[in-house]
């Protein structure tokens, strides 16, 4: 027999296309395959293809605009290009399965990896990409990262990845599950909290009954890190089913972490994500980030440690579904469980709940499914004609489009699972940091039952926190533009006065879902961007670049601390910490705390204590850190007051360049009180209060509500508030709106600081009078800018005079001068109160 070689095909394989649009055009015609790409998808793919060689490309599309198909085509393009080990990561196993189903639907070969196993060998032999979870790729024992190190990664839902990544670096020990281990950890740290003077708070935090939190000072963790590691090793955490994954990351970096106790739980993890210390972000890989539309990039930076090198943001209306958003605060009796029980007999409702403790009040309507039953119960709910489904702490990965569900109840703000994050939100009032995070999560949440341009639904907001949050225009400006418009439509509906009772709400919901022509005409006419508060928007726009810088500093600090490079870590925060505090006081305080931690780990405890003192002033009463012990040659048992301690901290530097640097740092914002913009003047007023030894904050800037500046004397429970009008013309009139705003501030202060005596609210600006249409209260007064400048100059002159003393004389001089009655807050109020309004 003669072998016929002419019947053999070519050994050279046909070159596969790398243009993702051509890949789509070459896909098989399967049942359910889309005929064409949507406009936004086409623009996203062509835009990416132009910058495909760049390492960090962000693709931003509306929720529901078809990001999955975009990501799958890009993954296949990278495989066709010859990139090894292309990985597509999702936040949950459910999303992995959904993404896999979409790949099957359009005819793209792939592998999925969940529960430590691959669905086929295509990925391992280099024939396809792999779809898996963030946790599979980023856990401390990731076999896929070790055996098949990625050449390219597609990050799905990148805008909410920070929480997923943080969980990979966080260990949580619960007294209910590991009583003996928790007890040993608590015994190890009790002496630390005794030294801080908060042992009672610490003991309360060990109980599930008390809502108390005890934060471990960085030095307290550093001093015990080896003993803590020994406890972890003795309890074999490296073999624990869940804890072994974060433990692999943390075991060599415990002294670079933050830790706290709250309600019978001990949590430990890095204060900032060390993404830049990970090989996946260190090395020059192709990284593609699929994200919903972002109004701020700070959370992106906090997750990935960098800004994208290129951004693709198509203009499209896919995913722009119709939404009715109703504020439950403005409806009599609210929109709680009693109201929802009336809906579920004939309608389908998904109830979004932030945590399991909040889910208890909904149990008569819907109990959260067990983890192992979640997918099955969700599938059953999709098919049901009526009923409710409880969605606890989930903002992504659940799609209920069209008739599968058209009503969502949102009970409270979607909070993160990290206890450190909650501590920042609830105790340290780090509202700006979390506003971006909350905005991203809300955008995701509102996309669960509203998945496309032709979809529609009703969103019923229950609970004060979410409704107050959306009532704040600065928060609202962080949402995608369409959501901003839809919130405005909801406001207009409420303002019409027709939506007072629960019965009115049901009638309105039925009209919307029944496609009432009046509603459709109104929605089409009125969905336009309403007038947001321009001052609030301006503040957000001005602060954004500085807050991005702050997030970049966090990332570089974390990477340096993770590798033990303390000098670099210090420099990274030192470059930005004061600028950060100018725009966000609590965030600046949090950075100051960790700057102090870097000093302390480096052996400079004196410098660390100075930073801790500043951090406590910026963060307020909920943060307790070590204080410097003043020990001059002779103090006769006397103690300095807070003003004295502030000057002592400033003058404790050695004379010369270090002192001049510190004095310049203090003086820089103070000099802007009379020469800067109103925002800079506010920062200067806050810094002046801090120098006077007061807890000095900027509520309006930092929380979006309240006066511009607030000085609090914690020891004597007195406070003095300021509203800055330094940009008014000379002899200006303080308008009815100005005075009305002042009344709102006083009401807010009395509600939020009820244990403090309000000395007054001073309008700082040029000499003028209140409009005859205004009604100022007796608590309001006018403070001419020159009076604040005179106080500032007097304090700086005092510092210079005391500086001339020898170190041995300095304590007595500080004690004598700062004990003078003229420096207490009541006298300062009298000095600054120039006239009645």
C-alpha positions in Angstrom: 0.0 0.0 0.0 1.2 3.5 -0.9 0.4 6.2 1.6 -1.5 9.1 0.0 0.0 12.2 1.5 -2.2 14.4 -0.7 -5.2 13.6 1.6 -3.6 15.2 4.6 -4.4 18.7 5.6 -1.9 21.5 6.4 -0.1 21.1 9.8 -0.1 24.9 10.0 -3.2 26.0 11.9 -5.3 28.9 10.7 -4.5 32.2 12.4 -7.3 33.0 14.9 -8.4 36.6 14.9 -7.4 38.9 17.8 -9.8 41.7 17.0 -12.6 41.0 19.5 -15.3 42.3 17.1 -14.1 39.9 14.4 -14.1 37.1 17.0 -17.8 37.9 17.7 -18.5 37.8 13.9 -16.9 34.4 13.6 -18.9 32.8 16.5 -21.2 29.9 15.6 -24.9 30.7 15.0 -26.3 29.1 18.1 -29.8 29.3 19.5 -30.1 32.4 21.7 -26.9 33.9 20.2 -27.3 37.7 19.8 -27.3 38.9 16.1 -25.4 42.0 16.8 -23.4 43.7 19.5 -25.0 46.7 21.2 -23.6 50.0 20.4 -21.9 50.4 23.8 -20.4 46.9 23.5 -19.0 47.6 20.0 -17.5 50.9 21.2 -16.0 49.2 24.3 -14.4 46.4 22.3 -13.0 48.7 19.6 -11.7 51.1 22.2 -10.0 48.4 24.1 -8.5 46.9 20.9 -6.7 50.3 20.3 -5.0 50.2 23.7 -4.8 46.4 24.2 -1.0 46.5 24.8 -1.4 48.7 27.9 -1.2 46.9 31.2 -4.2 48.5 33.1 -7.2 49.3 31.0 -10.6 50.2 32.6 -13.7 49.6 30.6 -16.7 51.5 32.2 -20.2 50.5 31.1 -23.6 50.9 32.8 -24.9 48.1 34.9 -27.0 45.9 32.6 -25.1 47.1 29.5 -23.6 43.8 28.6 -20.2 43.9 30.2 -20.0 40.1 30.4 -20.0 39.6 26.6 -17.3 42.4 26.4 -15.2 40.6 28.9 -15.5 37.2 27.3 -14.6 38.5 23.9 -11.5 40.3 25.3 -10.5 37.1 27.1 -10.8 35.1 23.9 -8.8 37.8 22.0 -6.0 37.5 24.5 -6.0 33.7 24.1 -5.9 34.1 20.4 -3.0 36.5 20.7 -1.0 33.8 22.5 -1.1 35.2 26.0 -0.6 32.3 28.5 -3.0 31.6 31.3 -5.8 34.2 30.7 -8.1 34.4 33.7 -11.5 35.9 34.1 -12.4 36.6 37.7 -15.8 37.0 39.3 -16.8 37.9 42.8 -18.9 34.8 43.5 -19.4 31.2 42.3 -22.9 32.2 41.2 -21.4 34.8 38.9 -18.8 32.3 37.6 -21.7 30.0 36.6 -23.6 32.9 35.0 -20.5 34.0 33.1 -19.9 30.4 31.9 -23.5 30.1 30.7 -23.1 33.3 28.7 -19.9 32.0 27.2 -21.8 28.8 26.2 -24.7 30.9 24.8 -22.4 32.7 22.4 -20.2 29.7 21.6 -16.9 30.5 23.3 -14.8 27.6 24.7 -13.6 28.1 28.3 -12.8 26.4 31.6 -14.3 27.2 35.0 -12.6 26.6 38.2 -14.6 26.4 41.4 -14.2 24.4 44.6 -10.6 23.5 43.7 -11.4 21.7 40.4 -11.4 22.5 36.7 -14.4 21.7 34.5 -12.2 20.6 31.7 -8.5 20.6 30.6 -8.7 23.4 28.0 -7.2 26.0 30.2 -4.4 23.8 31.5 -3.3 22.9 28.0 -3.4 26.5 26.8 -6.5 26.2 24.6 -8.9 28.5 26.5 -9.2 31.0 29.3 -10.4 30.2 32.8 -13.4 31.7 34.7 -12.9 31.6 38.4 -13.5 33.7 41.6 -11.4 36.5 43.1 -11.0 34.4 46.2 -9.6 31.5 44.2 -7.0 33.7 42.6 -6.1 35.9 45.7 -6.3 33.5 48.6 -3.0 32.8 50.4 -2.9 29.2 49.1 -4.0 29.9 45.5 -2.9 26.9 43.4 -4.1 28.5 40.2 -1.8 31.5 40.8 1.2 29.2 41.7 0.8 26.6 38.9 -0.7 28.8 36.2 0.5 32.3 36.9 -1.7 34.6 34.7 -0.4 36.4 31.7 -3.7 38.4 31.6 -6.6 39.0 34.0 -10.1 40.3 33.4 -11.5 41.7 36.6 -15.3 41.6 36.5 -17.2 44.2 38.7 -14.0 46.0 39.4 -15.8 48.8 41.1 -16.8 46.6 44.0 -13.7 44.5 44.1 -12.2 46.2 47.1 -14.4 44.4 49.6 -13.7 41.0 47.9 -10.0 41.6 48.0 -10.1 42.8 51.6 -11.8 39.6 52.7 -8.8 37.7 51.3 -6.6 39.5 53.8 -8.9 39.5 56.8 -9.1 37.0 59.7 -12.1 37.0 62.0 -12.2 35.0 65.2 -15.7 34.7 66.7 -16.3 33.8 70.3 -19.3 31.7 69.3 -17.3 29.5 67.0 -13.8 29.4 68.6 -14.3 30.3 72.3 -10.9 29.1 73.6 -8.9 30.8 70.8 -10.8 34.0 71.2 -10.3 33.8 75.0 -6.5 33.5 74.7 -6.4 36.4 72.2 -8.5 38.6 74.6 -6.2 37.7 77.5 -3.2 38.7 75.5 -4.6 42.2 74.7 -6.3 43.0 78.0 -3.1 44.6 79.5 -2.8 46.8 76.4 -6.3 48.2 76.9 -5.6 48.7 80.6 -2.6 50.8 79.7 -4.8 52.9 77.4 -7.3 53.4 80.1 -10.2 51.7 78.3 -10.3 48.3 79.9 -14.1 48.6 80.5 -14.7 49.4 76.9 -12.6 46.4 75.9 -14.5 44.1 78.2 -17.8 45.3 76.8 -16.5 44.6 73.3 -16.0 40.9 74.3 -19.7 40.5 74.9 -22.3 40.0 72.1 -24.7 42.1 74.2 -22.8 45.4 74.1 -22.4 47.4 70.9 -18.8 48.4 71.9 -15.6 48.4 69.9 -12.0 48.4 71.2 -9.4 49.3 68.6 -5.9 47.9 69.2 -3.3 50.7 69.0 -0.6 49.8 66.4 2.1 49.5 69.0 0.0 47.2 71.1 -0.3 44.8 68.1 3.4 45.2 67.2 4.5 44.4 70.7 2.4 41.2 70.8 2.8 40.0 67.2 5.1 37.1 68.0 2.9 35.9 70.9 -0.2 36.3 68.7 1.4 34.2 66.0 2.3 31.5 68.5 -1.3 31.3 69.5 -2.4 31.1 65.9 0.1 28.3 65.2 -0.9 26.4 68.4 -4.5 26.4 67.2 -3.4 25.3 63.7 -5.0 28.1 61.8 -3.0 27.0 58.8 -5.3 24.0 58.7 -8.5 25.7 59.4 -11.1 25.3 56.6 -11.6 29.1 56.2 -8.9 31.0 58.1 -6.0 29.2 56.5 -6.4 31.3 53.4 -6.0 34.8 54.9 -3.6 33.4 57.5 -1.2 32.5 54.7 -1.0 36.2 53.9 -1.0 37.6 57.4 1.3 35.3 59.4 4.4 37.1 58.4 2.8 40.6 58.5 0.8 40.7 61.7 2.8 43.8 62.8 1.6 45.7 59.7 -2.1 45.1 60.4 -5.0 46.7 62.2 -7.0 44.8 64.8 -10.1 45.4 66.9 -12.6 43.7 69.2 -16.3 44.2 68.8 -19.3 42.2 70.0 -17.4 39.0 70.7 -15.3 39.1 67.5 -11.6 39.7 66.9 -10.7 40.9 63.5 -7.2 41.5 62.0 -6.2 42.7 58.6 -4.2 45.4 56.9 -5.4 49.0 57.3 -4.9 49.6 53.6 -4.8 46.8 51.0 -1.3 45.8 50.0 -2.2 45.2 46.4 1.0 46.6 45.1 3.0 44.0 47.1 1.3 41.1 45.2 2.9 39.6 42.2 -0.3 40.0 40.2 0.0 43.7 40.5 3.7 44.0 40.7 4.5 42.4 37.4 3.7 43.8 33.9 0.5 41.8 33.1 -2.4 42.7 30.9 -5.1 43.7 33.4 -8.5 44.6 32.1 -11.1 46.0 34.6 -14.8 45.7 33.8 -16.7 48.3 35.8 -20.0 50.1 36.1 -19.8 53.9 35.5 -17.6 55.5 38.1 -18.0 59.1 39.3 -14.9 58.7 41.5 -11.8 56.6 41.1 -10.7 56.5 44.7 -12.2 53.0 45.4 -10.6 51.7 42.2 -7.3 52.9 43.5 -7.9 51.4 47.0 -8.6 48.0 45.4 -5.9 47.8 42.8 -3.3 50.3 44.1 -3.1 52.3 40.8 -5.0 54.4 38.4 -5.8 52.8 35.0 -3.3 53.6 32.2 -6.2 53.9 29.8 -10.0 54.2 30.2 -12.6 53.2 27.7 -16.0 54.7 28.5 -18.5 54.3 25.6 -21.5 56.6 25.5 -24.6 54.4 25.5 -28.0 54.0 27.0 -28.0 50.2 27.4 -28.7 49.4 31.0 -30.6 52.7 31.4 -33.7 51.1 32.8 -36.7 53.0 34.3 -36.8 53.3 38.1 -39.3 54.7 40.6 -37.4 55.4 43.8 -39.5 56.1 46.9 -38.2 57.6 50.2 -39.8 55.6 53.1 -39.0 58.4 55.6 -41.6 60.6 53.9 -44.4 58.0 54.1 -46.5 57.7 57.2 -45.6 54.4 59.1 -42.7 53.8 56.7 -42.1 50.9 54.3 -41.1 48.2 56.7 -42.2 44.6 57.2 -45.8 45.3 57.9 -46.1 47.2 54.6 -44.2 44.7 52.6 -46.4 41.9 53.9 -49.3 43.5 52.0 -47.3 43.4 48.7 -46.1 39.8 48.7 -49.5 38.1 48.5 -49.9 39.1 44.9 -46.5 40.6 43.9 -42.8 39.6 44.0 -40.4 41.5 46.2 -36.7 41.2 46.8 -35.6 42.6 50.1 -32.0 43.9 50.2 -30.6 43.8 53.8 -27.1 44.9 54.9 -26.5 42.2 57.5 -28.0 39.2 59.2 -29.0 41.0 62.4 -31.1 43.4 60.3 -32.7 40.4 58.6 -34.4 39.2 61.8 -37.3 41.7 61.4 -38.0 40.4 57.9 -38.2 36.7 58.8 -42.0 36.5 58.8 -41.8 37.5 55.2 -38.6 36.0 53.9 -35.8 34.2 55.7 -32.3 34.4 54.2 -31.4 31.1 52.5 -28.5 29.0 53.8 -25.4 29.3 51.7 -25.8 25.8 50.2 -29.5 26.5 49.3 -29.0 30.0 47.9 -28.9 29.2 44.2 -31.8 26.7 44.4 -34.1 29.1 46.3 -33.2 32.0 44.0 -34.1 29.9 41.0 -37.4 29.0 42.6 -38.1 32.7 43.3 -37.4 33.6 39.7 -40.1 31.1 38.6 -42.6 32.1 41.3 -45.6 34.3 40.7 -45.5 36.1 44.1 -43.5 36.1 47.3 -40.3 37.5 48.7 -36.6 36.8 48.7 -34.1 38.1 51.3 -30.8 39.2 49.8 -28.3 39.7 52.7 -25.1 41.7 52.1 -25.1 41.1 48.4 -25.0 43.9 45.8 -23.8 42.0 42.8 -24.1 38.6 41.0 -27.9 38.4 41.4 -29.9 39.2 38.2 -33.7 39.4 38.4 -34.6 41.1 35.2 -38.1 41.9 33.8 -40.9 39.7 35.2 -38.6 37.7 37.5 -38.9 40.7 39.9 -39.9 44.3 39.6 -40.0 45.5 43.2 -37.0 45.9 45.5 -37.1 47.0 49.1 -33.7 48.4 50.3 -33.5 48.3 54.1 -30.5 50.4 55.1 -27.3 51.3 53.4 -25.3 48.4 51.9 -22.5 48.2 54.4 -19.3 46.2 54.0 -18.5 43.1 56.0 -15.2 44.3 57.3 -15.4 45.3 60.9 -12.6 47.8 60.4 -14.7 49.4 57.7 -17.7 49.6 60.0 -15.6 51.0 62.8 -14.5 53.8 60.4 -18.1 54.5 59.4 -19.8 54.2 62.7 -17.2 55.5 65.2 -14.6 57.6 63.4 -17.2 59.3 61.1 -15.1 58.7 58.0 -18.1 59.5 55.8 -16.3 60.7 52.7 -14.2 57.6 52.4 -17.2 55.4 52.6 -19.5 57.6 50.5 -17.7 56.5 47.3 -17.9 52.9 48.4 -21.6 53.2 49.3 -22.3 54.9 46.0 -20.7 52.0 44.0 -22.6 49.4 46.0 -25.9 51.3 45.6 -25.4 51.5 41.8 -24.8 47.7 41.8 -27.8 47.1 44.0 -30.2 49.2 41.9 -29.1 47.0 38.9 -30.3 43.7 40.4 -33.9 44.0 39.2 -33.2 46.6 36.5 -31.1 45.0 33.8 -31.7 46.8 30.5 -33.0 49.7 28.6 -36.5 48.3 28.4 -36.6 47.1 32.0 -38.5 48.9 34.8 -39.1 48.6 38.5 -39.9 50.2 41.8 -37.4 50.7 44.6 -38.7 51.3 48.1 -36.1 52.7 50.6 -36.7 51.8 54.2 -34.6 53.1 57.1 -33.2 56.5 58.0 -29.6 56.0 56.9 -30.2 55.2 53.2 -32.8 57.9 52.8 -30.7 60.5 54.6 -27.7 59.5 52.5 -29.6 60.0 49.2 -31.0 63.3 50.5 -27.4 64.6 50.6 -26.5 66.2 47.2 -22.8 65.6 47.7 -23.5 61.8 48.1 -25.9 61.9 45.2 -23.3 63.4 42.9 -21.2 60.2 43.3 -23.9 58.1 41.7 -24.2 57.5 37.9 -26.0 60.4 36.2 -29.1 58.4 35.4 -29.5 57.3 39.0 -29.2 61.0 40.1 -32.0 61.9 37.7 -34.2 59.0 39.0 -33.7 60.1 42.6 -34.8 63.6 41.6 -37.9 62.1 40.0 -38.7 60.4 43.3 -38.2 63.7 45.2 -40.6 65.4 42.8 -43.2 62.7 43.3 -42.9 63.2 47.1 -43.0 67.0 46.8 -46.3 66.8 44.9 -47.9 65.9 48.3 -49.7 62.9 46.8 -47.6 60.2 48.5 -48.4 60.3 52.2 -49.6 56.9 53.2 -48.7 53.3 52.5 -51.9 53.0 50.5 -50.7 55.8 48.2 -47.4 54.0 47.7 -49.2 50.8 46.6 -51.3 52.7 44.2 -48.3 54.5 42.7 -46.3 51.2 42.4 -49.2 49.5 40.7 -49.5 52.5 38.3 -45.8 52.3 37.4 -45.7 48.5 37.0 -49.1 48.6 35.1 -47.5 51.0 32.6 -49.9 53.9 33.3 -49.7 56.4 30.5 -49.6 59.3 32.8 -46.5 57.9 34.6 -44.8 57.1 31.3 -45.3 60.6 30.0 -44.2 62.2 33.3 -41.1 60.0 33.5 -40.1 60.8 29.9 -40.6 64.5 30.5 -39.0 64.8 33.9 -36.0 62.5 33.8 -33.6 65.4 33.6 -30.7 66.2 35.9 -32.1 68.3 38.7 -30.3 71.1 40.4 -27.9 69.6 42.9 -26.4 71.9 45.5 -23.6 73.6 43.6 -21.5 74.2 46.7 -21.6 70.5 47.6 -20.7 69.6 44.0 -17.8 72.1 44.0 -16.4 70.7 47.2 -16.5 67.1 45.8 -14.8 68.2 42.6 -12.1 70.1 44.3 -11.4 67.3 46.8 -11.4 64.4 44.3 -7.8 64.8 42.9 -6.4 65.1 46.5 -8.4 62.1 47.7 -7.0 60.1 44.7 -3.5 61.1 45.8 -4.4 59.9 49.3 -5.6 56.5 48.0 -2.4 56.2 46.0 -0.3 57.0 49.1 -2.2 54.3 51.0 -1.4 51.7 48.4 2.3 52.6 48.4 2.4 52.8 52.2 0.8 49.3 52.5 3.2 47.8 50.0 6.2 49.2 51.8 5.0 48.1 55.2 4.3 44.6 53.8 7.9 44.4 52.7 9.3 45.9 55.9 10.5 49.1 54.1 9.6 51.5 56.9 11.4 54.6 55.6 9.5 54.4 52.3 6.2 53.8 54.1 6.7 57.0 56.2 7.7 59.1 53.2 4.6 58.0 51.3 2.2 59.2 53.9 4.2 62.2 55.0 4.0 63.6 51.5 0.2 63.8 51.5 -1.1 63.5 55.1 -1.6 67.2 55.8 -3.1 67.9 52.4 -5.4 64.9 52.9 -6.5 66.3 56.3 -7.2 69.7 54.6 -9.8 68.0 52.4 -11.0 65.2 54.7 -10.2 65.6 58.4 -11.0 62.0 59.6 -9.2 60.4 56.7 -6.2 62.7 57.5 -6.4 61.4 61.1 -6.5 57.8 59.9 -3.4 58.4 57.8 -1.7 60.2 60.7 -2.3 57.2 62.9 -0.6 54.8 60.5 2.3 57.3 59.9 2.8 57.1 63.7 2.7 53.3 63.4 5.6 53.4 60.8 7.6 55.6 63.2 6.9 53.2 66.1 7.9 50.1 64.2 11.1 52.0 63.2 11.9 52.6 66.9 11.1 56.4 67.0 8.5 56.3 69.7 8.7 60.0 70.4 7.8 60.8 66.8 5.0 58.2 66.9 3.4 59.7 70.0 3.4 63.1 68.3 1.5 61.6 65.3 -0.9 59.7 67.6 -1.7 63.0 69.4 -2.6 64.6 66.1 -4.5 61.5 65.0 -6.7 61.6 68.1 -7.6 65.2 67.6 -8.6 64.5 64.0 -10.5 61.3 64.8 -12.2 62.4 68.0 -13.2 60.5 71.1 -13.7 57.1 69.6 -10.0 56.7 68.9 -7.7 56.1 72.0 -4.0 55.9 71.4 -0.9 56.1 73.6 -0.1 59.6 74.9 3.3 61.1 75.6 4.2 61.2 79.3 5.4 64.7 80.0 8.4 64.3 82.3 10.5 67.5 82.7 13.0 67.9 85.4 10.5 69.2 88.0 6.8 69.0 87.4 5.6 68.5 91.0 2.9 66.1 89.8 1.3 68.8 87.7 -0.2 67.9 84.3 -0.6 70.0 81.2 -4.0 70.7 79.8 -4.8 69.8 76.1 -3.6 73.2 74.9 -0.4 72.8 76.8 0.1 69.2 75.5 -0.4 70.6 71.9 2.4 73.2 72.4 4.6 70.6 74.2 4.3 68.2 71.2 5.2 71.0 68.8 8.2 72.1 70.8 9.4 68.7 71.7 11.4 68.5 68.4 15.0 69.3 68.7 15.8 72.9 67.8 16.7 73.6 64.2 15.5 72.3 60.9 13.1 69.7 62.4 11.4 72.3 64.4 11.2 74.8 61.6 9.7 72.1 59.4 7.0 71.3 61.9 6.3 75.0 62.6 6.0 75.7 58.9 3.6 72.7 58.6 1.4 74.0 61.3 1.5 77.6 60.0 0.8 76.8 56.4 -3.0 76.2 56.8 -3.3 78.8 59.5 -2.1 81.5 57.1 -4.9 80.6 54.7 -7.6 81.8 57.1 -7.4 85.3 55.6 -5.7 84.7 52.3 -7.2 81.5 50.9 -10.5 80.3 49.4 -13.4 79.6 51.8 -12.5 75.9 51.7 -8.8 76.7 52.6 -10.0 79.1 55.3 -12.1 76.2 56.8 -9.0 74.0 56.8 -7.1 76.8 58.6 -9.8 77.2 61.2 -9.8 73.5 61.8 -6.0 73.5 62.2 -6.2 76.5 64.6 -8.6 74.5 66.8 -6.3 71.6 66.8 -3.3 73.8 67.8 -5.5 75.1 70.7 -5.8 71.5 72.0 -9.4 71.1 70.9 -11.1 68.3 69.0 -11.4 70.2 65.7 -13.5 68.9 62.8 -15.2 70.0 59.6 -18.6 68.3 59.7 -20.0 69.8 56.5 -16.8 68.8 54.5 -16.3 65.4 56.2 -19.9 64.3 56.7 -21.9 66.5 54.2 -24.0 68.0 57.0 -23.5 70.4 59.9 -21.4 73.6 60.3 -18.2 74.2 58.4 -15.9 73.9 61.5 -16.6 72.6 65.0 -14.3 73.0 68.0 -15.0 70.7 71.0 -13.5 70.8 74.5 -13.9 67.2 75.4 -13.0 67.6 79.1 -15.5 70.3 79.8 -18.1 69.2 77.3 -18.4 72.5 75.5 -18.4 73.3 71.8 -18.1 76.2 69.5 -19.3 76.1 65.8 -18.3 78.2 62.8 -19.9 78.9 59.5 -17.4 80.6 57.1 -18.5 83.4 54.8 -15.0 84.8 54.2 -15.8 85.3 50.5 -18.6 87.8 51.2 -18.2 91.4 50.1 -17.2 93.9 52.8 -20.3 95.1 54.7 -22.1 92.1 53.2 -25.6 91.1 54.3 -26.1 87.7 55.9 -29.2 86.4 54.1 -32.3 84.6 55.1 -30.7 81.4 53.6 -27.5 82.0 55.6 -29.4 82.3 58.8 -31.7 79.4 57.9 -28.7 77.3 57.3 -27.4 78.3 60.8 -30.7 77.2 62.4 -30.2 73.8 60.7 -26.7 73.5 62.0 -27.7 74.3 65.6 -30.4 71.6 65.4 -27.9 69.1 64.0 -25.4 69.9 66.8 -28.0 69.6 69.5 -29.0 66.2 68.1 -25.6 64.8 67.5 -23.7 66.3 70.5 -26.5 66.4 73.1 -24.0 65.9 75.9 -22.1 69.1 74.9 -23.0 72.7 75.8 -23.1 74.8 72.6 -21.5 78.1 73.3 -22.6 79.5 69.9 -22.5 79.5 66.2 -20.3 82.2 64.7 -20.5 83.4 61.1 -16.9 84.2 60.1 -16.7 86.9 57.5 -16.7 90.7 56.9 -18.5 93.0 59.2 -22.2 93.1 58.2 -25.8 92.6 59.3 -28.4 90.0 59.0 -31.1 90.5 56.4 -34.3 92.0 57.8 -36.1 88.9 56.3 -33.9 86.6 58.5 -34.5 85.5 62.1 -31.1 84.8 63.8 -31.2 83.1 67.2 -29.4 84.3 70.3 -26.8 81.6 69.8 -25.7 83.1 66.5 -23.1 85.8 66.3 -20.7 87.5 63.8 -16.9 86.9 64.0 -14.9 89.3 61.8 -12.1 87.5 60.0 -9.6 89.9 61.6 -10.6 88.5 65.0 -9.7 85.0 64.0 -6.4 86.3 62.5 -5.6 88.0 65.8 -6.2 84.8 67.8 -4.0 82.9 65.4 -1.2 85.4 65.6 -1.4 85.4 69.4 -1.0 81.6 69.6 1.9 81.6 67.2 3.6 84.4 69.1 3.1 82.4 72.3 4.8 79.4 70.7 7.8 81.5 69.5 8.2 83.0 73.0 8.1 79.6 74.8 10.5 78.3 72.2 13.2 80.7 73.5 13.1 78.9 76.9 15.6 76.3 77.8 14.2 72.7 77.8 14.3 72.8 81.6 12.2 76.0 81.7 9.8 75.1 79.0 7.4 72.9 81.0 6.7 75.5 83.6 6.3 78.2 80.9 3.8 76.1 79.0 2.0 75.2 82.2 1.8 78.8 83.3 0.7 80.3 80.0 -1.8 77.6 78.9 -3.6 77.6 82.2 -4.5 81.2 81.8 -8.4 81.6 81.6 -8.1 83.4 78.3 -7.4 80.1 76.6 -10.5 78.2 77.7 -13.2 77.8 75.0 -15.7 80.1 76.7 -13.2 83.0 76.8 -12.2 82.3 73.2 -15.9 82.5 72.2 -16.2 85.9 73.9 -13.0 87.0 72.1 -14.3 86.0 68.7 -18.0 87.1 69.1 -17.7 90.5 67.7 -21.4 91.4 67.4 -24.9 90.0 67.5 -26.7 89.1 64.3 
